[in-house]
Amino acid sequence: MSRRIQAFGLGLSLCFCTSMALAGNCATRDAVVRNLQTKYDEQLAVGGLQATQNTTSVMEIWASRKTGTFTVLMTNPNGVTCIVAAGTDFFEAEKKPAEVPGTPS
């Protein structure tokens, strides 16, 4: 599973660099989100900050259980949002119950 996450991160980084250069994949966040909600029935699934030496961007993954689609967005500080990845067959990882220290597994 850890290799999968590392591969996803590497792929996301490569996609981010490529997609940011393609203006056709970018718009205001409101416009991008409105399109994801109305056209694909996607909702915000997870998000976080990505810090680099020069700036901090917001990364979000939008997904739909209904359509099975997902979209990865990056929003830079000036409010421009770019689609860096999109796909189908979205799934959620199973949550494991927390282990209590000192108890048998």
PyMOL commands that set and color helices and strands:
alter all, ss='L'
color gray80, all
select helices_A, chain A and resi 2-21+23-25+29-40
alter helices_A, ss='H'
color red, helices_A
select strands_A, chain A and resi 26-28+43-51+56-63+70-75+80-87
alter strands_A, ss='S'
color yellow, strands_A
deselect
rebuild
show_as cartoon
